[in-house]
Amino acid sequence: MSEGAAKKEEKPRKFQAIRGTRDLLPPETALWNRVEQTAHKVFATFGFGEIRIPIFEPTELFARAVGDESDIVGKEMYTFHDRPAEMPTMEEVAADFAGYARKLVLFFKRGEIPQTSSNRWAIDLLETKLNEFDATGEQIRSKVKSGLTVDGDREKYKELFSELGSFTNSITLGDSISLRPEATASVCRAYIERGMHALPQPVKLYYMGPMFRRERPQKGRYRQFYQIGAEVLGGSDAPAIDAEVIEMVMAFFDRLELQGVQLDINSIGDKNCRPKYVELLRAALLKVKDKLGPDSQRRIETNPLRVLDSKLESEQRIIATLPRIADHLCEDCATHYSAVKHQLEMRGVIYRENWRLVRGLDYYMRTTFEITAQGLGSQNAVCGGGRYDGLVELLGGPPTKGIGFAIGEDRLILSLQESGKAPAQQGRDVYIAWMGGRAHATAIRAAKDLRKAGFSVELPPVEQKFGKALGQADKLGAKYALILGDNEVSEGLWTLKTLADGSQAKYTEPDLLEHLRKSL
């Protein structure tokens, strides 16, 4: 191999972001910051406080909350097993199964490995095999010293060695943990764990941050995506609570000047009336089963409500003929739904009823809503929410009322960008062009004072020729160039050049600050 070829092979690997993830860069991050700061401000005016929850949780939490059979749990979560930090891997101990097995026994007795019944059974057997293994090894060494044959003992030793490897592989080293695919389950877990039911009710919380799902990446949909959401937990299920939650998210979108916003609402009943409707719906679907696609046919048995979500063009005419849940609500649910609509009208919130807007999980009930926006194609939902009075109890807490929503921040940002709401590249307010040793110290002090006053300032680290300094200021989008040389320092008059028109004037330091405050 030639020297040139060898050098080419040694070139370091060029890394790229993992598929389904991306870097958010300026100026786009300015829009993200504006969206999140607006959420902080608007939600605070409705009495919501921010909660920050872990990135990962026990897999069981999401399995119970989202549903074992859902695509999210079954196919899309990023899941791994935790392990004690001091526990070596099998690769680190190579083929020393006995040494590895002894560590497993030790860690189990110290409580650092899950104390499950299957682990206890495996550890008991492992200890038995370890004792046999050690005894056989000692027997072999004793016979060798005495000059006796050990062929049979060696075979038994090999068998025990193999069994140790098998048993060590059957032990679960840590709990199953998943990166969060959504946040409602985590907020409910925190409500239970932190005893928030003892606080004045309801507890109003909001969150924002990344979520993770192994989905097929497409426009506005990523494997690491971001959500802004809110939950109201505890207290009553008064219709005014539902309406105020919806009012808040609509106020947020209004503050952002999101275009083409459409609010759809529905009631999906409760445990008293929804099961009867589901059976009625299933019976109606069975009559037209042969006209439906394979996914909808499967859902007739597993979750008939999900058929109403179908986007297949060939199924739309059939779905339009199906029974509507609004016609089959019990008296309490019908009264609640009517009151929610009245509360929305009192707040001036415009809505559209959508009988196909449903939720598949049992703990969802009554109010459900979805908000769409323009610029997102057919997948145009930016927010979904609803009431889930049974979730906290399902997760081990006391019976608790709950309602909330989640906003897909990536899709919200995309809609804002499509409608021309993205901010332009933010330039500097002032670029300091300094020349000479005396001017450098003054430039440092000027930059400090200007930044303290709230201005964006670029201070070059080395002296530049005047023309180059102005060229750099222009590239950075600076509005002004503050020119500092020996004359400016001696006179105490600083030259400020307006880069848009080339005009310039001299100011004392206090006058300069006052001029910039009025101009910027």
RODO-772986 format. One record per residue (C-alpha): x, z, y. Coordinates in steps of 0.5 Angstrom, whole numbers, padded with zeros to 4 digits, always signed. Example, Ala and Ser with C-alpha at 12.3 -4.5 7.8 and 13.67 -1.06 7.14 Angstrom:
+0025+0016-0009 +0027+0014-0002 
//
This chain:
+0000+0000+0000 +0003-0002+0007 +0004+0003+0012 -0001+0000+0017 -0007+0001+0011 -0005+0008+0009 -0006+0010+0017 -0013+0006+0017 -0015+0010+0011 -0013+0017+0014 -0017+0015+0020 -0022+0021+0021 -0029+0020+0019 -0034+0019+0025 -0040+0024+0024 -0047+0022+0026 -0053+0026+0027 -0057+0027+0021 -0063+0022+0020 -0069+0024+0023 -0066+0028+0028 -0063+0026+0035 -0059+0029+0041 -0063+0030+0047 -0059+0028+0053 -0059+0028+0061 -0063+0026+0064 -0069+0027+0059 -0067+0034+0058 -0069+0035+0065 -0076+0033+0063 -0076+0037+0057 -0074+0043+0062 -0080+0042+0066 -0085+0041+0061 -0083+0048+0058 -0082+0051+0065 -0089+0049+0066 -0092+0052+0060 -0088+0059+0061 -0092+0059+0068 -0099+0056+0066 -0099+0061+0060 -0097+0067+0064 -0103+0066+0069 -0107+0067+0063 -0104+0073+0060 -0100+0071+0055 -0093+0073+0053 -0087+0069+0049 -0085+0071+0042 -0079+0069+0039 -0079+0068+0032 -0074+0067+0026 -0072+0059+0025 -0073+0061+0017 -0078+0066+0013 -0079+0067+0006 -0082+0061+0003 -0088+0065+0000 -0090+0066+0007 -0091+0058+0008 -0094+0057+0001 -0099+0062+0002 -0101+0060+0010 -0100+0053+0009 -0103+0052+0002 -0099+0051-0005 -0101+0044-0006 -0100+0041+0001 -0095+0036+0002 -0092+0041+0007 -0090+0046+0002 -0090+0041-0004 -0085+0036-0001 -0083+0037+0006 -0080+0044+0007 -0073+0045+0007 -0072+0051+0002 -0066+0054-0001 -0064+0061-0004 -0061+0066-0001 -0055+0070-0004 -0051+0076-0002 -0045+0075+0002 -0040+0078-0002 -0042+0074-0009 -0038+0069-0011 -0040+0062-0013 -0039+0059-0020 -0034+0054-0017 -0030+0060-0014 -0030+0064-0021 -0028+0057-0025 -0030+0058-0032 -0029+0066-0032 -0037+0067-0034 -0035+0074-0036 -0032+0076-0029 -0038+0073-0026 -0043+0076-0030 -0040+0083-0029 -0041+0082-0021 -0048+0080-0022 -0050+0086-0026 -0046+0090-0020 -0050+0087-0015 -0057+0088-0018 -0055+0095-0019 -0054+0095-0012 -0060+0092-0010 -0057+0086-0007 -0060+0081-0012 -0068+0081-0012 -0071+0086-0017 -0076+0082-0020 -0078+0083-0027 -0075+0076-0030 -0068+0078-0026 -0069+0085-0030 -0070+0082-0036 -0064+0077-0036 -0059+0083-0033 -0061+0087-0039 -0059+0082-0044 -0053+0080-0040 -0050+0087-0040 -0052+0087-0048 -0048+0080-0049 -0042+0083-0044 -0041+0089-0049 -0041+0085-0055 -0036+0080-0051 -0032+0086-0049 -0032+0089-0056 -0030+0082-0060 -0025+0081-0055 -0022+0088-0056 -0023+0087-0064 -0019+0080-0063 -0013+0083-0060 -0013+0089-0065 -0013+0084-0071 -0007+0080-0068 -0003+0086-0067 -0004+0087-0074 -0003+0080-0076 -0010+0079-0079 -0014+0073-0079 -0019+0072-0073 -0022+0065-0074 -0029+0068-0075 -0028+0073-0069 -0026+0067-0065 -0032+0063-0066 -0036+0069-0064 -0032+0070-0058 -0034+0063-0056 -0041+0063-0057 -0042+0069-0053 -0038+0066-0048 -0043+0060-0048 -0049+0065-0048 -0046+0069-0042 -0046+0062-0038 -0053+0061-0040 -0055+0068-0038 -0052+0068-0031 -0055+0061-0029 -0062+0064-0030 -0061+0070-0025 -0064+0068-0018 -0059+0071-0013 -0063+0071-0007 -0070+0070-0004 -0073+0063-0003 -0072+0062+0004 -0075+0056+0008 -0074+0053+0015 -0080+0054+0019 -0085+0048+0018 -0090+0051+0023 -0090+0057+0027 -0097+0060+0026 -0095+0064+0020 -0089+0067+0023 -0093+0069+0029 -0098+0073+0024 -0093+0076+0020 -0090+0079+0026 -0097+0081+0028 -0097+0085+0022 -0090+0087+0021 -0089+0090+0028 -0096+0093+0028 -0099+0089+0034 -0106+0091+0031 -0105+0098+0035 -0104+0095+0042 -0110+0093+0046 -0113+0087+0043 -0113+0081+0043 -0106+0080+0043 -0104+0074+0047 -0097+0070+0045 -0094+0064+0046 -0088+0060+0043 -0084+0054+0043 -0078+0052+0039 -0076+0047+0033 -0079+0046+0027 -0077+0042+0021 -0080+0038+0016 -0078+0033+0011 -0082+0027+0014 -0081+0019+0014 -0078+0019+0021 -0082+0014+0026 -0084+0014+0033 -0085+0021+0036 -0084+0024+0029 -0078+0027+0027 -0075+0032+0021 -0073+0037+0027 -0079+0037+0032 -0081+0041+0037 -0087+0045+0038 -0090+0049+0044 -0096+0053+0041 -0100+0060+0043 -0104+0065+0039 -0110+0070+0040 -0110+0075+0035 -0115+0081+0034 -0121+0083+0038 -0127+0079+0037 -0129+0072+0036 -0133+0071+0043 -0134+0064+0044 -0131+0065+0051 -0124+0067+0048 -0124+0060+0044 -0126+0056+0051 -0121+0060+0055 -0115+0058+0050 -0118+0051+0050 -0118+0051+0058 -0111+0054+0058 -0108+0048+0054 -0112+0043+0058 -0109+0046+0065 -0102+0046+0062 -0103+0038+0061 -0107+0037+0068 -0101+0041+0071 -0096+0036+0067 -0100+0030+0070 -0101+0028+0063 -0105+0021+0062 -0111+0019+0058 -0112+0026+0056 -0118+0027+0051 -0121+0033+0048 -0125+0033+0041 -0128+0039+0039 -0132+0041+0033 -0135+0047+0028 -0133+0047+0021 -0137+0053+0020 -0135+0059+0016 -0135+0062+0009 -0143+0063+0009 -0144+0055+0010 -0138+0051+0009 -0138+0052+0002 -0145+0049+0001 -0143+0043+0006 -0137+0042+0002 -0141+0041-0005 -0146+0037-0001 -0140+0032+0002 -0137+0032-0005 -0144+0030-0008 -0144+0024-0003 -0137+0022-0004 -0138+0022-0012 -0144+0016-0011 -0139+0012-0007 -0132+0014-0011 -0131+0007-0013 -0131+0004-0006 -0126+0009-0004 -0118+0009-0004 -0114+0013-0009 -0112+0018-0004 -0119+0019-0002 -0122+0019-0010 -0117+0025-0011 -0119+0029-0005 -0126+0029-0008 -0124+0034-0013 -0118+0037-0009 -0121+0038-0002 -0127+0033+0000 -0126+0035+0008 -0119+0031+0008 -0123+0025+0006 -0126+0025+0013 -0119+0025+0016 -0118+0018+0013 -0115+0012+0017 -0116+0007+0012 -0120+0001+0015 -0124+0000+0009 -0127+0007+0009 -0129+0008+0016 -0136+0005+0015 -0137+0009+0008 -0135+0015+0012 -0140+0014+0018 -0146+0015+0013 -0143+0022+0010 -0147+0028+0012 -0145+0032+0018 -0143+0039+0018 -0146+0040+0025 -0153+0039+0021 -0151+0044+0016 -0148+0050+0020 -0151+0057+0019 -0155+0060+0024 -0149+0065+0027 -0144+0059+0027 -0149+0054+0030 -0150+0059+0035 -0143+0060+0036 -0141+0053+0037 -0147+0052+0042 -0144+0058+0046 -0137+0055+0046 -0139+0048+0049 -0143+0052+0054 -0137+0056+0056 -0133+0050+0056 -0138+0047+0061 -0138+0053+0065 -0130+0052+0066 -0131+0045+0068 -0127+0042+0061 -0130+0036+0059 -0130+0035+0052 -0133+0030+0046 -0136+0032+0040 -0132+0029+0033 -0136+0031+0027 -0130+0028+0023 -0125+0033+0026 -0124+0038+0020 -0119+0043+0017 -0118+0043+0010 -0115+0051+0009 -0120+0056+0007 -0118+0061+0013 -0120+0056+0018 -0127+0057+0021 -0132+0055+0026 -0128+0052+0033 -0123+0046+0031 -0120+0042+0037 -0115+0036+0038 -0113+0033+0044 -0110+0026+0045 -0106+0022+0050 -0104+0015+0052 -0098+0011+0050 -0097+0014+0043 -0101+0008+0039 -0106+0010+0033 -0102+0017+0032 -0104+0019+0039 -0105+0027+0038 -0101+0031+0042 -0105+0038+0040 -0109+0041+0035 -0112+0048+0034 -0118+0052+0032 -0120+0059+0029 -0117+0062+0023 -0120+0069+0022 -0118+0070+0015 -0110+0068+0016 -0108+0075+0018 -0111+0078+0012 -0109+0073+0007 -0102+0075+0009 -0103+0082+0008 -0105+0085+0014 -0112+0088+0016 -0118+0083+0018 -0116+0080+0024 -0120+0075+0029 -0115+0069+0031 -0115+0062+0034 -0109+0058+0037 -0106+0051+0038 -0100+0048+0037 -0097+0042+0042 -0092+0037+0039 -0087+0037+0044 -0084+0031+0042 -0090+0027+0043 -0092+0030+0049 -0085+0028+0052 -0086+0021+0049 -0093+0020+0053 -0090+0023+0059 -0085+0018+0059 -0089+0012+0057 -0094+0014+0063 -0087+0014+0068 -0087+0021+0069 -0080+0022+0067 -0075+0024+0072 -0070+0020+0075 -0062+0022+0074 -0061+0028+0078 -0055+0027+0082 -0051+0032+0086 -0053+0034+0093 -0046+0035+0095 -0039+0032+0093 -0033+0035+0096 -0027+0030+0098 -0021+0035+0100 -0014+0033+0101 -0008+0037+0102 -0006+0044+0100 -0010+0048+0105 -0016+0044+0104 -0016+0046+0097 -0017+0053+0098 -0023+0052+0103 -0026+0047+0099 -0026+0052+0093 -0029+0057+0098 -0034+0052+0101 -0037+0050+0094 -0038+0057+0092 -0042+0058+0098 -0046+0052+0097 -0047+0054+0090 -0050+0061+0092 -0054+0057+0097 -0057+0053+0091 -0054+0047+0092 -0051+0042+0087 -0044+0041+0088 -0038+0037+0085 -0031+0040+0086 -0026+0035+0084 -0020+0039+0080 -0015+0035+0083 -0014+0031+0090 -0016+0024+0091 -0015+0019+0096 -0021+0018+0101 -0024+0012+0098 -0023+0014+0091 -0027+0020+0092 -0033+0017+0096 -0033+0012+0090 -0034+0018+0085 -0039+0021+0089 -0043+0015+0089 -0042+0014+0082 -0045+0021+0081 -0051+0020+0086 -0049+0025+0091 -0053+0025+0097 -0047+0028+0102 -0040+0028+0102 -0036+0034+0105 -0030+0031+0107 -0024+0037+0108 -0017+0035+0111 -0012+0039+0115 -0016+0037+0121 -0022+0040+0119 -0019+0046+0116 -0015+0047+0123 -0021+0046+0127 -0026+0050+0123 -0031+0043+0124 -0033+0040+0117 -0035+0033+0116 -0041+0031+0113 -0042+0024+0111 -0049+0021+0109 -0048+0017+0103 -0054+0013+0104 -0053+0010+0111 -0045+0012+0112 -0047+0016+0118 -0043+0022+0119 -0042+0029+0123 -0038+0035+0124 -0041+0042+0123 -0039+0049+0123 -0040+0052+0116 -0046+0056+0118 -0049+0050+0122 -0047+0046+0116 -0051+0050+0111 -0057+0050+0116 -0057+0043+0116 -0057+0042+0109 -0063+0047+0108 -0067+0043+0112 -0065+0036+0109 -0065+0037+0102 
//
